[in-house]
């Protein structure tokens, strides 16, 4: 037997819907409300299986009410009830279970019930998570489970790119209050306030649905009396936080902690939200990029000095890809290839660097690179030679 909650500001409409539902044997408990605030409290208290919600109400927007319902009872399915066809598309964009048009017909309601039963039969009970969930911000927005950061990466199923960016923005401000006014100005600066507010409620609803479907423990909560939101990570963590905390706690690379430094290096698969052109992320992107360059340079140099040339080459290769204009990164990669005895790789890498600086940047090849290459070609270096002083100073 299922529990249902009905919300409609029209008394006759809610009475009609209740009568139709009571004729269906699947429903054993039905509550009806014309006051949205009272309905939200009832949803929080009783956790109904399904909520039938009128979209157009005088005191509160139906999309805003849906957002409040979702927070009050996250596991409830929502069915929108409307007298206007135009809201049907919005209902499905919100990922609602269904929508029905007024006046509600028995035949149409039976289809809704079929969808509801199908949803409950096909959606398994969530399993207890033993692995830790990590929200990835390096390169692209994603979620995966530890202990294998590079495995089982699955994208969020965003309904819109705006929902994706808004979630990324809340991740950027995690555990901190973000006012609705600031969100409206950031994402819908040219829309009238009422329309922008509807967009905001709709988008927050979409994000909550996405988090629910992904099994992420993070949640978006209303804060300061409904004047804004706070993203609470719960048991989830961010790869950027793990990376920065690890770099700070480990200290300089040595034989004892090298393996941990390599693990941290694997977390940095790209710059902060590199796949998206989010202007608000630029400052943090530059800050984390500087931390990565300093960390990766020290790690690569340590590997090179320890004779671990294959690993050093891999780290320097990654450095040249993420920091392509770093002279020290290119010099380190050339030195690693030289120590491996791979003359072809040295030549190819030097020519690539030459094209980068001279053709793309329209500057002369850096002296430290051209001088090293000339001396290497002249046979001045051997496998036992000390590393160039410029390379060591560049690792800082």
C-alpha positions, -999 to +999 in steps of 0.1 A: +000+000+000+013+034-010+010+068+007+000+098-013+001+135-005-020+160-026-014+198-028-037+222-047-049+256-037-083+248-052-104+229-026-127+213-052-097+201-073-080+185-044-112+168-033-117+154-068-081+140-069-085+125-035-117+108-046-101+093-077-071+080-057-093+064-030-109+043-058-075+028-065-066-002-042-029+006-043-033+037-020-039+031+016-031+065+031-040+098+014-035+133+028-048+165+011-037+201+016-045+235+001-017+252+022+017+244+006+036+252+039+014+226+058+019+201+030+057+205+032+056+198+069+034+168+064+058+154+037+087+158+061+068+140+088+051+112+068+074+107+038+048+098+012+055+075-017+041+100-042+033+137-041+007+152-065+015+189-068-003+217-085+021+238-105+001+271-105-007+284-070-011+320-059+012+320-029+040+299-041+054+288-074+049+251-081+086+246-090+096+262-057+071+240-039+087+209-057+121+220-045+108+223-009+091+189-012+123+173-025+142+185+005+115+175+029+110+140+015+139+131-009+126+096-018+091+107-028+081+107-065+065+139-077+036+141-102+027+176-114-009+185-119-016+214-142-042+230-164-016+241-189+002+220-215+032+243-215+042+230-180+045+194-193+079+200-208+091+217-176+078+187-155+099+163-175+129+186-175+127+184-137+127+147-140+093+144-123+077+110-125+048+123-145+024+152-151-014+151-155-037+177-170-068+191-152-095+180-150-078+147-140-093+116-157-094+081-142-078+066-174-049+091-173-044+085-136-041+048-142-012+054-165+005+075-138+000+046-113+016+022-139+046+044-141+048+047-103+047+009-100+073+004-127+096+029-110+094+011-077+099-023-093+129-014-114+148+008-089+168-014-065+173-005-029+205+015-025+234-006-014+255+003+016+286+021+002+319+007+015+340+028-008+344+065-004+327+087-030+349+114-045+336+143-066+362+151-092+369+187-102+402+183-119+397+185-157+360+175-156+331+173-132+326+136-123+322+111-095+340+079-087+348+057-057+381+051-040+404+032-036+408+033-074+407+070-085+412+062-122+387+034-123+349+034-127+346+070-135+310+078-144+296+111-155+266+128-138+235+127-159+227+164-161+194+175-176+209+208-187+243+225-189+231+252-166+223+226-139+259+212-143+274+247-139+253+256-109+263+224-092+300+231-100+295+266-086+281+252-053+310+227-052+333+257-056+316+272-025+312+239-007+301+240+030+295+278+026+262+297+023+254+310-012+226+335-013+198+332-039+204+368-050+240+360-058+229+329-078+203+349-097+229+376-106+255+350-116+233+328-138+203+348-149+213+385-147+191+396-176+159+378-166+131+394-146+133+384-109+102+362-108+112+343-140+148+340-128+136+326-094+116+300-112+147+290-132+167+288-100+142+265-082+139+243-113+177+240-116+182+232-079+155+205-082+173+190-112+206+189-093+191+172-063+175+146-086+209+141-102+227+136-069+200+112-058+202+091-089+240+091-087+241+079-051+263+108-040+261+115-003+263+152-009+232+173-005+220+208-011+202+223+019+182+255+022+199+280+045+192+312+063+154+308+062+153+299+025+174+328+014+201+306-001+218+272-002+247+253+012+262+223-004+271+197+023+295+170+011+286+146+039+307+115+034+319+125+000+352+144-007+367+164-035+398+154-054+411+190-052+409+189-014+427+155-013+454+168-035+461+200-017+459+185+018+483+157+007+508+181-008+508+201+024+511+172+048+537+151+030+564+177+026+594+174+002+597+142-018+619+115-003+623+077-005+598+071+023+569+092+009+576+090-029+548+065-034+523+088-018+535+117-039+530+096-070+495+088-059+488+125-054+502+132-089+477+108-104+448+128-089+457+158-110+445+147-144+439+183-156+433+218-145+404+228-122+372+224-143+394+226-174+367+212-197+344+242-190+349+279-196+337+290-162+350+325-156+343+323-119+367+293-116+397+311-131+413+323-099+411+289-083+423+272-115+455+293-115+461+288-078+458+250-080+479+250-112+507+267-094+506+241-066+506+213-091+536+227-110+557+231-079+547+196-066+552+178-100+585+195-107+599+184-073+586+148-078+600+145-113+634+158-104+636+134-074+628+105-097+654+116-122+681+119-095+672+084-082+677+069-116+640+062-121+641+077-156+610+060-169+588+074-141+606+107-144+599+109-181+562+102-175+560+130-149+578+154-171+556+145-201+526+153-180+541+185-169+548+196-205+511+188-214+496+207-185+522+235-184+533+237-220+552+270-217+574+258-189+611+257-200+620+236-170+594+209-178+607+206-214+643+205-201+635+178-176+618+156-203+648+160-226+671+149-198+649+119-189+649+107-225+686+112-227+692+092-196+671+064-211+693+065-242+664+073-265+680+096-290+649+096-312+627+108-284+651+136-275+651+148-311+613+146-314+607+164-281+632+191-289+615+198-323+581+199-306+594+225-281+610+245-309+577+247-328+558+256-296+580+285-287+590+298-321+558+293-341+530+294-315+545+320-291+567+337-317+597+339-294+632+324-297+638+290-283+648+294-246+685+294-242+686+267-216+669+243-240+690+252-271+723+251-251+715+217-235+705+203-269+737+215-286+759+201-258+740+168-258+744+165-296+781+173-292+784+143-268+793+164-238+768+145-215+769+110-203+746+090-181+766+099-150+766+136-156+750+158-130+717+173-139+718+209-153+717+234-125+688+252-142+667+221-140+673+217-103+665+254-096+634+252-116+620+225-093+622+251-066 
